[in-house]
Amino acid sequence: LDNWLTAHTYQAAHGWFGPLQLSLFASEPEVQDLASLQSSEAAWEPGITLAGYRFLDPVLPTGQVVRLDLQWSAVAAVDEGYKVFVHVLNHQGQVVTQRDTEPVRGSRPISSWAPGEVIDDRLGLWIPPDLPDGNYTIVLGLYDPGTLQRLHVCCPDGDAITLGTVVVENGIAHVKP
């Protein structure tokens, strides 16, 4: 079941509540005629690159999951098991929703990537139903889960890249790369 979920869904949340494990998933798109990936030149210091990404949901009600495809590769072998974060920030830079995970729902940690291998990853990003109207920024980065230190990314320089925006109006989220 876990392999099928990894290949066919977008996980947006995961947690343990005592002995009970709960996860929130969005299904894969019914239409296979998807927009092409947005190209990216983002490169993180240990040799990790984001070749491209795409949002599958340009408009959706708040309370739903934005589906995000990512295409990664490693220029060189990476020994560390870094995590990916996708944060939605308000105009003050505060996180209003987020998804932090290892690539491919943990089944392909970065330390397992061969140089030059292409890794297709799917992330779900839950948009809270009570998110106020406004403009939000979607950022992506990598961090060391042991220290919580973000990795430096080039092009643009910083510790995260901007993937797009979310504009919320009357309970409808408009996602733009």
C-alpha positions in Angstrom: 0.0 0.0 0.0 2.8 2.4 0.9 4.5 2.0 -2.5 1.2 2.6 -4.3 0.5 5.8 -2.2 4.0 7.1 -3.0 3.5 6.6 -6.7 -0.1 7.8 -7.1 -0.8 10.5 -4.4 0.5 13.7 -2.9 1.0 13.5 0.8 0.2 16.8 2.6 0.3 15.8 6.2 1.4 12.9 8.4 1.3 12.4 12.2 1.0 10.0 15.0 -1.6 10.3 17.7 -0.8 7.7 20.2 -0.9 4.4 18.4 -2.9 5.9 15.5 -1.2 7.1 12.3 -3.0 9.7 10.3 -2.1 11.0 6.8 -3.7 13.5 4.4 -3.3 12.7 0.7 -4.5 14.3 -2.5 -5.1 12.0 -5.5 -3.1 12.1 -8.7 -4.6 14.1 -11.6 -7.2 12.4 -13.7 -6.0 14.2 -16.8 -2.6 13.1 -18.0 -2.1 16.2 -20.2 -0.2 18.1 -17.6 1.6 21.4 -18.1 5.3 21.1 -18.5 7.6 21.7 -15.6 8.8 25.2 -14.8 12.6 25.1 -15.2 14.8 25.9 -12.3 18.5 26.6 -11.9 18.4 26.3 -8.1 21.5 24.5 -6.8 22.2 23.7 -3.1 25.8 23.6 -1.8 26.3 19.8 -1.4 25.5 19.3 -5.1 21.7 19.0 -5.2 19.7 20.7 -8.0 16.1 21.3 -8.7 15.6 20.9 -12.4 12.0 21.8 -12.5 8.6 22.0 -10.7 4.9 22.5 -11.4 1.8 23.1 -9.5 -1.2 21.0 -10.6 -3.9 23.1 -9.0 -4.0 26.7 -10.2 -7.4 27.3 -8.5 -8.9 25.5 -5.6 -11.0 26.1 -2.5 -9.1 26.7 0.8 -9.1 23.6 2.9 -7.8 21.6 -0.1 -4.3 20.3 -1.0 -2.1 21.9 -3.7 -0.3 19.2 -5.6 3.4 20.0 -6.5 5.7 18.0 -8.7 9.4 18.4 -8.2 12.3 17.1 -10.3 15.6 16.7 -8.4 19.1 15.5 -9.2 22.4 15.3 -7.5 25.6 16.5 -9.2 27.7 14.4 -6.8 27.1 11.9 -4.1 25.6 13.4 -1.0 26.2 11.7 2.4 23.6 13.6 4.4 19.9 12.9 4.6 18.5 16.4 4.1 14.9 17.2 4.3 12.8 19.3 1.9 10.6 22.1 3.1 7.8 24.0 1.3 6.5 26.9 3.3 3.7 29.3 2.5 4.6 32.7 4.0 2.3 35.7 4.7 3.4 39.3 3.9 5.3 39.4 7.2 7.3 36.3 6.3 5.5 34.1 8.9 4.8 30.5 7.9 1.0 29.9 7.6 1.3 26.3 6.3 4.1 24.0 5.5 5.3 20.6 4.4 8.6 19.2 5.5 9.6 15.7 4.4 12.3 13.6 2.9 12.0 13.2 -0.9 9.5 10.7 -2.3 7.8 10.3 1.1 11.0 9.2 2.6 11.6 6.3 0.2 14.4 8.1 -1.7 16.5 10.0 0.9 19.0 12.4 -0.7 21.9 10.2 0.5 20.7 7.4 -1.8 20.8 9.5 -5.0 23.4 8.5 -7.6 25.2 11.4 -9.3 23.1 12.4 -12.4 20.1 10.4 -11.4 16.7 12.2 -11.9 14.3 12.0 -8.9 10.6 12.7 -9.5 9.0 13.8 -6.2 5.4 14.7 -5.3 4.4 16.9 -2.4 1.0 18.0 -1.2 0.6 21.4 0.5 -2.5 21.8 2.6 -4.2 25.2 2.3 -6.0 25.9 5.7 -9.7 26.5 5.3 -9.6 29.6 7.4 -6.6 31.2 5.6 -7.4 34.9 5.4 -7.7 36.7 2.1 -4.3 38.0 0.9 -1.2 37.3 -1.0 1.2 34.6 0.1 4.6 33.4 -1.1 5.5 29.7 -1.6 9.2 28.9 -0.8 11.2 25.7 -1.0 14.5 24.7 0.5 16.6 22.0 2.1 17.7 21.6 5.7 19.7 19.3 8.0 17.1 17.6 10.3 19.7 17.1 13.0 20.6 20.8 13.4 17.6 22.4 11.5 20.2 24.4 9.6 19.0 25.4 6.2 21.3 24.7 3.3 22.6 27.6 1.1 21.0 27.8 -2.3 22.4 29.6 -5.4 20.4 31.3 -8.1 19.1 33.3 -6.3 21.4 33.3 -3.2 19.8 32.5 0.1 18.4 29.6 2.1 15.2 29.1 0.0 13.8 29.8 -3.4 10.5 31.2 -4.4 8.3 28.8 -6.3 5.2 31.0 -6.7 2.4 32.8 -5.0 -1.0 32.0 -3.5 -3.7 34.6 -3.7 -6.7 33.9 -1.5 -10.0 35.6 -2.2 -13.3 34.7 -0.7 -12.2 31.1 0.2 -10.6 30.4 -3.2 -6.8 30.0 -3.5 -5.2 31.0 -6.8 -1.8 29.4 -7.2 0.7 30.9 -9.6 4.3 29.8 -10.4 
